[in-house]
């Protein structure tokens, strides 16, 4: 149910610069985020953490692809050994 009043956000600039040049949405919102993610100017530690997380994700996916390929190879050996070893049927 609407009461007729709306929430508004007022951005004030203490310098004479226009608001668009002084602050953007990213610089206004980012410092308030305390539960993770990057700040407006990430530190070297945050960047290293981001790189290591990405590297870990890549290795996990490559390991999963390797495990799935190994499982498929094993299944083919067990279920259809003639096709696996390339032997023709007599």
C-alpha positions as CSV (number, residue, x, y, z in Angstrom):
1,X,0.0,0.0,0.0
2,X,1.5,3.3,-1.0
3,X,1.5,6.2,1.4
4,X,2.5,8.8,-1.2
5,X,6.0,9.4,0.1
6,X,8.9,7.9,-1.8
7,X,12.5,7.1,-0.6
8,X,15.0,9.4,-2.3
9,X,18.8,9.5,-2.1
10,X,20.5,12.9,-2.0
11,X,24.2,13.0,-3.0
12,X,25.9,16.2,-1.9
13,X,29.3,17.3,-3.1
14,X,31.5,19.4,-0.9
15,X,33.6,20.4,-3.9
16,X,32.5,22.6,-6.7
17,X,32.7,19.7,-9.2
18,X,29.5,18.3,-10.6
19,X,28.1,15.2,-8.9
20,X,28.6,13.0,-12.1
21,X,32.3,13.9,-12.1
22,X,32.9,13.6,-8.4
23,X,31.1,10.4,-7.6
24,X,29.8,7.5,-9.6
25,X,27.5,4.7,-8.6
26,X,30.4,2.4,-8.1
27,X,32.4,4.7,-5.8
28,X,29.2,5.6,-3.8
29,X,28.0,2.0,-3.3
30,X,31.3,0.0,-3.1
31,X,32.7,1.3,0.2
32,X,29.4,0.5,2.0
33,X,29.8,-3.2,1.0
34,X,31.4,-5.0,3.9
35,X,30.4,-8.6,3.3
36,X,32.9,-9.4,0.6
37,X,33.7,-8.4,-2.9
38,X,36.1,-5.6,-4.0
39,X,36.2,-2.1,-2.7
40,X,36.4,0.8,-5.1
41,X,40.2,0.6,-5.1
42,X,41.2,-3.1,-4.4
43,X,44.4,-3.8,-2.5
44,X,47.1,-6.1,-3.7
45,X,45.9,-8.7,-1.3
46,X,42.4,-8.6,-2.7
47,X,43.8,-8.9,-6.3
48,X,46.0,-11.9,-5.3
49,X,43.1,-13.6,-3.6
50,X,41.0,-13.1,-6.7
51,X,43.7,-14.5,-9.0
52,X,44.2,-17.6,-6.7
53,X,40.5,-18.2,-6.5
54,X,40.3,-18.1,-10.3
55,X,43.3,-20.5,-10.6
56,X,41.7,-22.9,-8.1
57,X,38.4,-22.9,-10.1
58,X,40.3,-23.7,-13.3
59,X,42.2,-26.5,-11.7
60,X,39.0,-28.0,-10.1
61,X,37.2,-27.9,-13.5
62,X,40.2,-29.5,-15.3
63,X,40.4,-32.2,-12.6
64,X,36.6,-32.9,-13.0
65,X,37.1,-33.2,-16.8
66,X,40.0,-35.6,-16.3
67,X,38.0,-37.7,-13.8
68,X,35.0,-37.9,-16.2
69,X,37.2,-38.9,-19.1
70,X,38.9,-41.6,-16.9
71,X,35.4,-42.9,-15.8
72,X,34.2,-43.0,-19.4
73,X,37.4,-44.9,-20.4
74,X,36.9,-47.4,-17.6
75,X,33.2,-47.9,-18.4
76,X,34.1,-48.6,-22.1
77,X,36.8,-51.1,-21.0
78,X,34.4,-52.9,-18.8
79,X,31.2,-52.8,-20.9
80,X,32.7,-53.1,-24.4
81,X,36.3,-54.4,-24.3
82,X,36.4,-55.3,-28.0
83,X,35.5,-51.7,-29.0
84,X,38.0,-50.3,-26.5
85,X,40.9,-52.4,-27.7
86,X,39.8,-52.1,-31.4
87,X,39.3,-55.8,-32.0
88,X,36.9,-56.9,-34.7
89,X,34.2,-59.4,-33.9
90,X,35.0,-63.0,-35.0
